Amino acid sequence: MRQGFGSTAFVMGICVALAAAGLTGCDQPTPAAAVQPPPPAVTVVKAERVEVIPSSSFTGRIEAIDKVVLRARVAGFIERQSFKEGADVTTGDVLYAIESAPYLAQVDEINASIARAEATLKLARLDTERQRELVRRQVKAQSTLDESVAKEAESRADLLRQQAALRKAELDVGYTEIRAPISGRIGRATYSVGDFVDPSSGALASIVSQDPIYVSFPVSQRDLLAVRREAMARGTDPRAVRVRVRLADGSIYDRDGVLDFVDVAVEAATDTVTLRAQLPNPDRLLVDGQLVTAVIDSAVPKTALVVPMEAVQIDQAGRFALVVDPENKVQVRRLEVDRAYGGQMAVAAGLQPGERVITVGGQKVRPQQLVRPVEAPMPKAGS
């Protein structure tokens, strides 16, 4: 009987413990509802109507107006180099001196030959006059006079040959000094003092003119026709357009160019025509061979609705922008765009002035989502 009582007491203890646990659970507070996160912040800019100057951009390359490769015209050892690599030189400056002693000696030798030829010619003339008088007196035969005349002509020809040789030798002496044929900046020297050079040695150095300078760029037939039609409508010269240069860092070169050449042939592979403009380059900022962007502005400004470039996105359906409506919800607007003006994009359809487009944070939101817009000013259009 005691064993049964113990079992009954054990079962009752468990029931009491369960009851106590149940009561304890009833006394615990109900968990609070999850706190909703605040709407994500996005940067917005209002679409604006502004006056813009339509322009077209083309990939161009800077070209020197003059470029000269210096070469040796006579053989000899380089005695002197009179320039510093990369420095500016002026037309007529002596850049190299090749040993001149052998050529001066040749000039002296030819002068001696000329003196001998002049003496021979003088003697031949005297003999001719003498033979002519003897023939007139019928003392000598005509053949003797003819022989004397021939010798005089031979002496005269020898003198002319020697004089021609002297002029060539004097030219060779002049060629021992290599002078700058143009003004510009000289490049790296290929040979050093003491090196032997001759006409087959190749380039000694190169001179590239610096100021002014050209920019050449290909233009499609469509763009060229548009420029010409606009000029005809204004009654102006199609060549009288402003050409600007955008550098590799995106900045605009501070001096404008003047269009001075339109090629006479079309490149068949690309259907483009090469145009060239001349620009001042006093600061030597533009360098021959430099890759730049040539920008041609229209003479007639127009009004356009613009948004920042970063507000325009693209997917398989085309270009679009995310707009924050008056209720601060995200809406998708499909756009028809015109062209870029620096950091701004002109919108032809799809937006209204004053609508707020998302420029920063568009990747973390979705349509109809509530957002917290932070308005920023319209960035200035780059040139």
C-alpha positions in Angstrom: 0.0 0.0 0.0 2.9 2.4 0.7 4.3 1.8 -2.7 1.0 2.7 -4.3 0.8 5.9 -2.3 4.2 6.9 -3.4 3.3 6.5 -7.0 0.2 8.6 -6.5 2.1 11.3 -4.8 4.7 11.4 -7.7 1.9 11.7 -10.3 0.3 14.6 -8.3 3.7 16.3 -8.0 4.1 16.3 -11.8 0.6 17.7 -12.3 1.3 20.5 -9.8 4.6 21.3 -11.6 2.8 21.4 -15.0 0.1 23.7 -13.5 2.7 26.0 -12.1 4.4 26.1 -15.5 1.1 26.9 -17.2 0.5 29.7 -14.8 4.0 31.1 -15.3 3.4 31.2 -19.1 0.2 33.1 -18.7 2.1 35.7 -16.6 4.7 36.5 -19.5 4.0 39.7 -21.7 3.0 39.3 -25.4 6.0 40.1 -27.9 5.7 43.6 -29.5 5.1 43.9 -33.3 8.2 44.3 -35.6 9.2 48.0 -36.1 8.9 49.0 -39.8 12.2 50.5 -41.3 12.0 54.1 -42.5 11.7 54.7 -46.3 15.0 54.6 -48.1 16.6 57.9 -49.0 17.2 58.8 -52.6 18.7 61.8 -54.3 16.4 63.6 -56.8 16.8 66.4 -59.3 13.9 68.3 -60.9 13.7 68.2 -64.7 14.3 71.7 -66.1 13.9 73.5 -69.4 17.1 75.3 -70.2 18.7 76.9 -73.3 21.3 74.7 -74.9 23.6 74.9 -77.9 23.3 71.8 -80.0 26.7 70.3 -80.7 28.2 67.3 -82.3 31.3 65.4 -81.1 33.8 63.5 -83.1 36.9 61.5 -82.3 39.9 63.6 -83.5 43.6 63.6 -83.5 46.1 66.4 -83.0 48.5 66.9 -86.0 51.4 69.2 -86.3 51.3 71.6 -89.2 54.9 70.9 -90.0 57.0 67.9 -89.2 60.6 67.5 -90.4 63.0 64.5 -90.0 66.6 65.6 -89.9 69.0 63.5 -92.0 72.7 63.7 -92.8 73.4 64.7 -96.5 77.1 64.1 -96.3 79.2 61.4 -94.6 81.4 62.1 -91.5 81.7 62.0 -87.8 79.4 64.2 -85.7 81.6 66.9 -84.1 78.9 68.9 -82.2 75.3 68.7 -81.1 73.9 72.2 -80.4 70.5 71.5 -79.0 68.8 70.0 -76.0 66.3 67.2 -76.6 62.7 68.4 -76.2 63.7 72.1 -76.5 62.3 74.7 -78.9 64.4 75.5 -81.9 64.2 78.3 -84.4 64.5 78.2 -88.2 68.2 78.5 -89.1 69.6 77.2 -85.8 72.7 75.0 -86.2 71.7 71.6 -84.6 74.5 69.3 -85.7 78.1 69.9 -87.0 79.7 67.1 -89.0 83.5 67.2 -89.5 84.1 69.7 -92.3 87.9 69.4 -92.7 87.8 66.8 -95.6 85.3 68.9 -97.5 87.2 72.1 -97.0 90.3 70.3 -98.3 88.3 69.2 -101.3 87.3 72.8 -102.0 91.0 73.9 -101.9 91.9 71.1 -104.3 89.2 72.1 -106.8 90.2 75.7 -106.5 93.7 74.7 -107.6 92.3 72.7 -110.5 90.3 75.7 -111.5 93.4 77.9 -111.5 95.2 75.4 -113.7 92.2 75.1 -116.0 92.0 78.9 -116.3 95.7 79.1 -117.3 95.3 76.3 -119.8 92.2 78.1 -121.3 94.2 81.4 -121.5 97.0 79.7 -123.3 94.6 78.0 -125.7 93.0 81.3 -126.6 96.3 82.9 -127.4 97.2 79.9 -129.6 93.9 80.2 -131.4 94.4 83.9 -132.1 97.9 83.2 -133.3 96.8 80.3 -135.6 93.9 82.5 -136.9 96.4 85.2 -137.9 98.7 82.7 -139.6 95.9 81.2 -141.6 94.8 84.7 -142.6 98.3 85.3 -144.0 98.1 81.8 -145.5 101.2 80.7 -143.6 99.4 77.8 -141.8 96.7 75.5 -143.1 93.1 75.8 -141.9 93.3 72.4 -140.2 95.9 73.8 -137.8 93.4 76.6 -136.8 90.7 74.0 -136.4 92.8 72.0 -134.0 93.6 75.0 -131.9 90.0 76.0 -131.7 89.1 72.5 -130.5 91.7 72.6 -127.8 90.4 76.0 -126.6 86.9 74.6 -126.4 88.2 71.6 -124.5 90.0 73.9 -122.0 86.8 75.9 -121.5 84.8 72.8 -120.9 87.3 71.6 -118.3 87.1 74.9 -116.5 83.3 74.7 -116.4 83.6 71.1 -115.0 85.9 72.3 -112.3 83.7 75.2 -111.4 80.7 72.8 -111.1 82.7 70.6 -108.9 83.6 73.6 -106.7 79.9 74.4 -106.3 79.2 70.9 -105.3 82.1 70.8 -102.9 80.9 74.1 -101.3 77.4 72.6 -100.9 79.0 69.6 -99.2 80.7 72.0 -96.8 77.4 73.7 -96.1 75.8 70.3 -95.5 78.3 69.6 -92.6 76.1 72.1 -90.6 72.6 70.7 -90.2 70.2 73.6 -89.5 66.6 73.7 -88.4 64.4 74.1 -91.5 61.4 75.1 -89.3 60.7 76.4 -85.9 59.3 73.9 -83.4 60.2 71.4 -80.7 63.0 68.9 -81.4 62.7 65.4 -80.2 65.2 62.7 -79.1 68.6 62.5 -80.8 69.3 59.2 -82.5 73.1 59.7 -82.7 75.6 61.1 -80.4 78.8 63.2 -80.8 81.5 61.0 -82.3 79.1 58.7 -84.2 79.7 58.3 -88.0 76.7 59.2 -90.1 75.9 59.4 -93.8 72.8 59.7 -96.0 71.8 56.1 -95.2 71.9 56.5 -91.4 68.2 57.5 -91.2 66.7 60.1 -88.9 69.1 62.1 -86.6 66.2 63.8 -84.9 62.7 65.2 -85.7 61.3 68.7 -85.4 57.6 69.2 -84.9 55.9 72.6 -85.1 53.9 73.5 -82.0 51.9 76.7 -82.6 49.5 76.8 -84.3 48.4 73.1 -84.6 45.7 71.1 -86.4 43.0 68.8 -85.2 41.6 66.4 -87.8 38.4 64.3 -87.4 36.1 62.2 -89.6 32.5 63.4 -90.0 29.7 61.3 -91.4 27.9 62.5 -94.5 24.7 63.0 -92.6 26.3 65.3 -90.1 28.2 67.2 -92.8 25.0 67.8 -94.7 23.2 69.0 -91.6 25.9 71.6 -91.0 25.8 72.8 -94.6 22.0 73.0 -94.6 22.0 75.0 -91.4 24.6 77.4 -92.8 22.6 77.8 -96.0 19.5 78.6 -94.0 21.5 81.3 -92.1 23.2 82.5 -95.3 26.6 82.0 -93.8 29.8 80.1 -94.9 29.6 76.4 -93.8 33.3 76.6 -92.9 32.6 79.5 -90.4 31.9 77.1 -87.5 33.5 77.0 -84.1 35.5 73.9 -83.4 36.5 73.1 -79.8 38.6 70.4 -78.4 37.8 68.2 -75.4 40.8 66.7 -73.7 41.3 63.3 -72.2 40.3 64.5 -68.7 37.0 65.9 -70.0 38.0 69.5 -69.9 37.6 71.8 -72.8 40.7 73.4 -74.3 40.4 77.1 -73.8 41.1 78.2 -77.4 38.7 77.7 -80.3 39.7 76.4 -83.7 38.8 77.5 -87.2 37.8 75.0 -89.8 40.3 75.3 -92.7 40.0 72.1 -94.7 37.4 69.6 -95.9 38.7 66.6 -97.7 37.7 66.2 -101.4 37.1 62.4 -101.1 34.8 60.2 -98.9 36.3 57.3 -97.0 34.4 54.4 -98.7 34.7 52.0 -95.7 33.1 54.5 -93.2 31.3 57.0 -95.4 33.0 59.8 -93.6 34.8 63.0 -94.7 37.9 64.2 -92.9 37.7 67.8 -91.6 40.5 69.8 -90.2 40.7 72.8 -87.9 43.6 75.0 -86.9 44.0 76.0 -83.3 46.5 78.3 -81.4 48.8 76.3 -79.1 51.0 78.9 -77.3 51.2 76.8 -74.1 52.2 73.6 -76.0 49.3 71.8 -74.3 48.3 70.0 -77.5 50.8 67.5 -78.8 51.2 65.9 -82.2 49.4 62.5 -82.3 47.2 63.3 -79.2 43.7 61.7 -79.2 41.0 64.3 -78.5 37.3 64.9 -79.0 36.4 67.6 -81.6 33.2 69.5 -80.8 31.3 71.5 -83.4 28.6 73.8 -81.9 25.4 74.9 -83.7 25.0 78.6 -84.2 21.4 78.5 -83.2 20.6 77.7 -79.5 17.3 76.0 -78.5 15.3 75.2 -75.4 15.3 71.6 -74.1 14.0 69.7 -71.1 17.1 68.2 -69.5 17.9 65.8 -66.6 21.3 64.6 -65.3 22.9 61.9 -67.3 22.9 59.6 -64.3 19.1 59.7 -64.1 18.7 58.0 -67.4 18.8 54.2 -67.3 18.4 51.6 -70.0 17.0 48.1 -70.2 15.7 45.8 -73.0 12.7 48.1 -73.5 14.8 51.2 -73.9 15.7 54.2 -71.8 13.8 55.1 -68.7 14.0 57.2 -65.5 12.7 56.6 -62.0 10.5 59.4 -60.9 9.3 60.3 -57.3 5.7 61.3 -57.5 3.9 63.8 -55.2 3.2 61.0 -52.7 6.9 60.1 -52.6 6.4 56.8 -54.4 8.6 55.6 -57.2 7.3 55.6 -60.7 8.9 54.3 -64.0 8.8 56.7 -67.0 9.9 55.6 -70.4 11.9 58.3 -72.2 12.6 59.5 -75.7 16.0 61.2 -75.5 17.5 63.7 -77.9 21.2 64.1 -77.2 23.7 64.8 -74.4 24.9 68.2 -73.5 27.9 67.7 -71.3 26.5 66.0 -68.1 22.9 66.5 -69.0 20.6 64.6 -71.3 17.9 66.3 -73.3 14.5 64.5 -73.1 12.2 64.7 -76.0 9.2 62.8 -74.4 8.3 61.0 -71.2 8.9 63.7 -68.6 7.4 67.1 -67.6 9.2 70.1 -66.2 9.5 69.9 -62.4 9.2 66.2 -62.1 11.7 64.7 -59.7 14.0 62.0 -61.2 16.2 59.8 -59.0 19.9 60.3 -59.6 21.3 58.4 -56.6 19.8 55.3 -54.9 17.7 54.1 -57.8 19.3 50.6 -57.6 17.8 50.0 -54.1 14.2 50.9 -54.8 11.3 49.4 -56.8 8.2 50.9 -58.5 5.4 52.0 -56.1 7.9 51.9 -53.2 7.7 54.8 -50.7 11.0 56.7 -50.5 12.4 59.7 -48.7 13.6 62.1 -51.5 16.5 64.4 -50.9 16.5 67.2 -53.5 19.8 68.3 -55.2 20.3 71.1 -57.7 20.7 70.5 -61.4 24.4 70.0 -62.2 25.8 72.5 -64.6 26.1 71.4 -68.1 29.6 70.7 -69.2 30.8 72.2 -72.5 
